[in-house]
Amino acid sequence: MKRICKENKSLLLPFIDRFLNEVSEIDQASVQWTLSQLFGSLQKEMSKDQI
């Protein structure tokens, strides 16, 4: 996901809610770290509720 985000953020935008609701429940440090990096990169495109 990080590589996709670097190349073309717009591909990930439809999945932000899924990242927040489903993927964020995975209890694994590497997943949580990756999400935090993605959200940092996508913050400008996220709604107030998502942030």
C-alpha positions in Angstrom: 0.0 0.0 0.0 2.9 2.4 0.8 4.3 1.9 -2.7 0.9 2.4 -4.3 0.4 5.6 -2.3 3.8 7.0 -3.5 2.9 6.3 -7.1 -0.8 7.2 -7.2 -2.6 8.2 -4.0 -6.0 8.4 -5.8 -6.1 4.6 -6.1 -6.3 4.3 -2.3 -8.9 7.0 -1.7 -11.9 4.7 -2.1 -10.5 2.4 0.5 -9.8 4.8 3.4 -13.0 3.8 5.3 -12.1 0.2 4.9 -8.6 0.9 6.2 -10.1 2.7 9.2 -12.8 0.1 10.0 -11.4 -3.3 9.0 -7.6 -3.2 8.5 -7.1 -1.1 11.7 -8.5 -3.9 13.8 -5.6 -6.2 12.8 -3.5 -6.5 16.0 -0.1 -6.5 14.3 2.5 -3.7 14.8 3.6 -3.7 11.2 0.0 -3.2 10.0 -0.6 -0.4 12.5 2.7 1.3 11.5 1.9 1.1 7.8 -1.6 2.5 8.4 -0.2 5.5 10.3 2.2 6.2 7.4 -0.6 5.9 4.9 -3.0 8.2 6.9 -0.2 10.7 7.1 0.2 10.7 3.4 -3.6 10.7 2.7 -4.6 13.2 5.4 -5.3 16.1 3.0 -7.7 13.9 1.1 -9.5 12.5 4.3 -12.7 14.0 5.7 -12.8 15.5 9.2 -14.7 12.4 10.4 -12.0 10.1 9.0 -9.2 12.0 10.7 
